[in-house]
Amino acid sequence: MKRLSILGSTGSIGQNTLEVISRYRDRFSVKALAVRNNVRMLEEQIREFRPEVVAVYDEAAASELKKMNPPVEILQGEQGLIEAATLDGVDMVVSAIVGSPGLVPTYEAIKAGKDIALATKEALVMAGHLVMPEAARRGVKILPVDSEHSAVFQCLDGTDMEEVEKIILTASGGPFRKKSVQELGKVTPAEALKHPNWDMGKKISIDSATLMNKGLEVMEAYWLFNVPVEKIGVILHPQSIIHSMVRFIDGSVISQMSVPDMKGPISYALSYPERFGNVLPALNLAEIGELTFEEPDMERYPSLALTYKALRAGGTMPCVLNAANEIAVEAFLDGKILFTDISRIVSDTMSEHTVARGETIEEVISVSEWAKQRAKEIVENNNGN
């Protein structure tokens, strides 16, 4: 039986993970759950899955949970997340906390020798140069949960990377694929949250609309599969049936296809190297009828271009991009800036950063905090003009 700690259990990935587990209770036990602040849902998960400990990042929310008197040990703050991630007896940590708060618990879990089912992009975006070598030193498996990286992982299946010509990540293009650049300046948060294919949290939905999410996935692929940035491409595929492709040096292409449902890649990460049955509905290509593809327009999706720029700059620049984007997305959702301001704020923050090597997690976090503060100042100046 595989014993799990789930970081981000009340988010979309966490909920889907628990749904998969509920179908295979003889294969998994839940040792720990961790959330940011959704203690109402967490209390329900405690009753159903009976973890040994839970961790709540927000201390006020942790106090609220304690008043509910659930039959479990309650930890709080970042240290609580770390304890949940490194708990004795845990075999695998499902890392699904959105944003930079997921970095340290994931890194500490790796140092504790826990295998990682990775959905927290920021762990590699901010500190891939630290995380991947540490995983190699500890003999830790990092299994991708993002549908795109899971697809690439399945397509490669032990292939010699010298035979790979290009990894091609697919993107739906979000809800604004057909809008002009001028129209993008008028879109509302409510419109941006309406993803055509996937049911995701707010931050990831906005990132999908800007294609920043795909850019972060390019960075993640760079570290997961150890390929040059030139070997990672993006193509728009609005049906979201092909989740990614690998083109080989002989010109052949292998793709991974399924209905767009996160239970597929979650299940594969949990069960690898096996596959569980009856996870997703069978794919019926005759019913789908048409699969289409197009190159992303960098004028419509400047955030994607910024991620390639940050990755080529290396060092701490990807961390700055990620931190500034978190602030810009939050400002857009709060109605403080326009949709088209998101990429501008990220770009302006990056332009003020002098790249450093980021030799420790502490240095990476310090750079992230600087970028968040600078992005906030740019947002405030934007409102003042």
N, C-alpha and C positions, 0 to 999 in steps of 0.2 A: 504494500500500500504506500502510495506517495503522499507525503505530508507537506502541506502548502501553507505559505503565508501570502496573503493577498493584500497588496498595497494599493489603495484606491478601490475598495470593494463596492462602494456605492455609485461609482461612475459607470459609464456604458460598458467598458471592458470588464470591470469588476463584476457587474451584474451578469454579463454573458458568461464569464468564467464560472460563476456559481451555478448558472443554469446547466452548463456542461457537466460540472461536478455532480449536480443533483441526479443526472442520468446514470452516473457511474460511481455510486457511493461505495461500492466494493473495491474501487481502485484508488480513492482519494479520501483524505481526511483534512479538515481545515484546522490548523493550529493557531493561526493569528489572522486578524482582519485589521486594516488601518484605513482611516478616512481623513478628509480635511475637516469637515464640519457637519455632514449629514447624519446626525445621530438618530434621527427618527427611523430612517431606513436601516441604519446599522443595528439598532435594537431589534428589528425584525430578523435581520441576518443572524444575530446572536442566538435568537430562539431556535432558528431552523438548523444552523450548522454547528452550534455549540463549540466555538473556539476556546482555547485556553486563555488567550489574552486578546485585547483589542487596544488600538492606539488611535487617539484623536489629536490631530495637529493643532487645531484651534482650542485654546485652553478654556474659553468660555463654553464652547460646545462640549468639551470633556466634562465640565462641571454639570452641565445639563444632563448628560448621559448618566452621571453618578446618581442624580436624583431619581432616575428611573429604576435604579437598583437592579441592574441585570446580573445574572449569575456568572460573572467573568471578571478577571483582573483588568482594570482600566489604566492605560498609560496615556501620557499626553505630551504635546510639543514635539519638536524634532527628535529629541532623545527617545521619546516613546515610539516614533516611527522606526528609529534605528533598532530598538530592542525587539520590535515585532519582526523586523527584517532579519535579525540575527539569532532568533530564538533557537535554543537547543532542540534538536530533533526535527527541525524543518529541513526537507530535502530540496524544495524549490520555492523561490520567491517569484510571485507574479507582480512585476513592477508596472503599475498602471496609474501612478499619480501624475496628473497633468502638470506640466510646467517645471520650473527649476527646483521646487521642494522635493522632487523625486530623486534628485541626483545623489545626495549624501546617503540616504537609506539604501539605495541600490548599490553604491560603491562599498558600503560597509557589509552588505550581504555577500558581495563577491569576496571581500577580505575574509569573511567567515566561512568561505567554501561552499556557499549555496549556489546551486544552478539557478539561472535567471530566465524566466519567460518575459521577454522585454517588450513592453508597450510604451514605456516612457522614453520618447525620442531624446529628450533633453539630456539624459545621462550620457549619450554618445555625442550629441551636438555640442554640449558644453565641455566635455572632458573625455572624448573618445581616446585621446592620446594617453590618458591615464587608466581608463577603465579597461580597455582591451589588453594591454600588457599585464595588468593585475589579474585579469581572468585567466590569461595564459599561465601565469606563475602559479595560480592556485588550482589549475586543472578544472576550472569552472566552465560549464557549457552555457552559452548565451543563445537562447532560441528565440527568434523573432516572432512577435505577435502581430505587428502591423501586417495587413493583408498583402501589401506589396513585397515586403521583405520575406514573408513566409513563402510567397510565390517564387521569388528568386531562389530561396533556400531549397525549395522542392525541385525547381528546374535544374539546379546545379547537381544535387544528389551525388556528391563525392567527385565531381568532375575536376580534372586538372585545370586550375585557373589560367594556365598558359594557353588553353584552348578557347578561352572566352574572349570574344572581340568586344562585346558591349552588353551591359545590363540596362534594360529599358523598363523604367518605372511608368506605369500607366496612371493617368489622372482623369477624373470625370470632367474637370474644368469648372466644377462648382455651378452655382445657380446663375452666373452672369456670363457664361461662355459666349453668348450671342450679343451681349450689350457692347455698345461703342465705348471708347475711353471717356467720352464726354458724359455719357449716361451713368457711368460708374460713380461720378461725383455726387449723384443724387440718390443713391441707393440707401435704404434704411437698415438698421440692425436687424429688424424683423425679417426683411427680405434676404439678408445675407445668411441668416440662420436656417433658411429653408433649403437644405441640401437635397438635390434631386434623387439620390440613391441610398445614402447612409444616414442612420440615426445616431448622431454623435453629440458630445457636449458642446457648449457655446464656443469656447475658445478654439477647439479643433474645427468647428464648423466655419468660423470666420477665417481661420488659416486655410481651409480648403477653398473658400471663395477667393482669397488672394493668391492662392497657389503657394503660399509660404509653407503650408504643410508638406507639399511635395518637395520643396527645397530642403526642408529639414530631413525628409526621407532620403534625399540625395546624400546629405551628410552622413546619415545613419548607414546607408549602403556602403559608403566609402570606408567606414570603420569595420562594419560587419564582414564584408567580403574582401577587404584589403586589395582594392583596385584603384588605379589612378582616376582622378575626377573626370578625365577625358573619356573614360570608358563607362560613364554613367549618363544615360539620357532620359528624357521625359517625353512622353507622347500623350496627347489627349485621347481618351476613349470613353465617350459619354455613357455607354451602356454599363460600364463597370463589371463586365463579365470576365475579361482577361485582366488578371490582377497584376501581372508583370511578365516580362519575357527576358530570355537570354539569347543573344545572337553569338554564334560560335565562328571560329576562324574559317570554317568551310562554307560559311554562308547560311547554314541552317539556323532555324529559330525554334526554341522550345518555349511554350507558354503554359501558364497554369490558369485554369478557368474554373469558376464556380459561381453560383448565385451570390450577390453581395450581402454577406451575412458574416459578422465577426466570429461567430461560433466555429466556423471552419478553421481559420488560422489559430484560434485559441486552443481548439481541440488538438490540432497537430503539435503545437508546442508542448502541451501537457502530456501527450501520449507518445511522442517521438522516442524511438524510431518506429513505433507501431502506428496504426490508424484505427480510430474507433469507427464503428458502423452507425448508420442512421443519424448522422450529425446534421446534414443539410439535405434539402430536397434535391433530387437528381436534376442535373442541368439538361434542359431540352432545347437544343440549338434550333430545331425547326420552329418552335414557338417564338424564339427570340427573333429569328429571321435575318437580322442585319447587325453586323458589328462594324463600326466606323472608327476612323483614326484621323487625327490632324496634329500638325505641329503647334505648340503653344506660342501665342503671340506675346513677345516679351514687353511690348508696349502696354498691353492689357494686363499682364502679370509681371510687373517690375519686381515684386518680392522674390520671384523665382530667380531672376537674374542676380539679385543681391546675394542669394545663398551661394551661388557659384563663385561670386566675387569673394565672399567671406571664406569659403573653403580654400580657394587659391591663396588667399592672404595667410591662412593657417594660424597657428598659435591660438591666441585668445579672441581673435576676430569672430569666429562662429558663436562664441559665448556672448559677445556684445550684441550680435544680430538677434540672437534668441531672447535676450533680456529686454532689449528695446522693443522687440515685437510684442512681448507680453504686455508691456505698458501701453503700446499703441492700440492693441486689440481691446484692452480694458477701456481705454479712453473712447474708442469708437462705440463700444457697447453702451457706455455711459452718455453718449450723445455729445461728447466734447469735441470730437474731430470728425471730418468726413472720411468715408471709406478710402478715398484716394490719398488721404494724409498718412495712412498706416505705413506704406512703403517709404514715404518721404521722411517720416520721423525715424524710421530704422536707418535709412541712408545717412541722415544728418548725424545720428549718434555714431555710426561707424566711422564717418569722416573725421571725427574728433578723437578717435582712439589710436593710440600707438601700440602696435601689436607686441605682446610679450609671449614668452614660451608657455606660461601657465604650468609651472613644474609641480604644483601641489593642488589638492582640492581646495585648500584654503585660499590660494591665490586666485583660482578660477571663480570661487564664490565672491571674492572681493571685487574682481573685475565685473562680475554680473551685477553686483550691488551698485557699482559706479554707473554702469550702463542704464540701469533702471532709474537712478536718480537723474541722470542727464536727460533721459527720454522724458521723464516727468516735467523737467524744466522746459523742454522744447514744446511739450503739449501746453503748458501754462502760457508760454510766450505766444503760441499759436492762438490761444483764446484772447490774449491781450491785444492782438492786431486787428 
